[in-house]
Amino acid sequence: MSDIETRLFRYFVALAEEQHFAGAALRLGITPPTLTHQIKKLESRLGVRLLERKGNRKIVVTAAGRRFLSGAREVLRRIEEAAVIARQAARGELGRLQLGFVISVSCAGLLRNWIGPFQKAHPAIDITIHKLAPLAQIAAILRKELDVGFTRTPRKYPSGVRGFEVYRQPLSLALPSQHPLARHEAISPAMLAREAFISTATELDLGFSGHIETIARIGNFIPRVAKREDDFIAVLAYVALGYGIAVMPGAVKTMNFSDVVFRDIAADPVPQTSTAFVYGSDPSPSTKLLIRHMQRHALRSGGKGAAPPPVPPSGSARQKGVPKLVFSRGAS
């Protein structure tokens, strides 16, 4: 039975439903003699009688035929489902996405604003998110372990990675709540010349050191870094303990952290951090759908919508290894 052609199932189902050779043949777009020959072929392969003729044209489905009819309908239903799934997968509407992000994107509510509508439009795409530092995202994309990421905007995209800027936000200062400078609503960078700073470990995320260097450059001083830690939470914990001041993306101000206050930076212009949407040069169909979705959020140099790079075609050359990557200052 394994070698029965799918069309024989269709022919039999049509005939059983029409109970008339001429009507079934018309429905199938074939001649009645052809249909008769194919049904005999099916019965011969099964070794059972599926139909009985009543007169010249009318037919009746046998008991065995009724059992086979149920199975044939199920086979055709599954074949149609498989075809639909294949077409959905080819269009990217069915699949999995591995997505990286930096915590400042989450604090700003951007994941919800960007990915929420995409999930609603494509519920069959399963998205798994990973909090990763910028360089870790780039490396994971090159290793094909990550499909897309929201990370600091690089000055230059390495071979094998593409992307475009999607968000900018001002930098702000995190201070111990009892710090003398906390009484100011906005703090000039020059006022920080003698302060200690808390940063992340350079090898994990270059973002904080870049932020601090941006402030130091504006204030014309060399920064003194007292502590380095792995992430925002650990950095803020040291700030709360009075070890120093941290320079952070403005969105982090939404975090309710005990004994820490956030203050604006008094500079013109206020230094900003930039976020890019990044992806590999050979994206999957599901990734292409997300790229097109995120293109609506692309920014020009002035902050307005722009036409980002086109979605790359399939079959692009794949890049191995992690090339040297330089990120813009103050980005995270």
Buried (B, 14 or more C-beta within 10 A) or exposed (E): EEEBEEEBBBBBBBBBBBBBBEBBBBBBEBEBEEBBEBBEBBBEEBEBEBBEEEEEEEBEBBEBBEEBBEEBBEBBEEEEEEEEEEEBBEBBBBBEBBBBBBBBBBBBEBBEEBBEEBEEEBEEBEBEBBBBBBBBBBBBBBBBEBBBBBBBBBEEBBEBBBBBBBBBBBBBBBBBEEBEBBEBEEBBBEBBBEBBBBBBBEEBBBBBBBBBBBBBBBBEBEBEBEBBBEBBEBBBBBBBEEBBBBBBBBBBBEBEBEBBBBBBBBBEEBBBBBBBBBBBBBBBBBBBBBBBBBBEBBBEEEEEEBEBEEBBEEEEEEBEEBBEBEBBBBBB
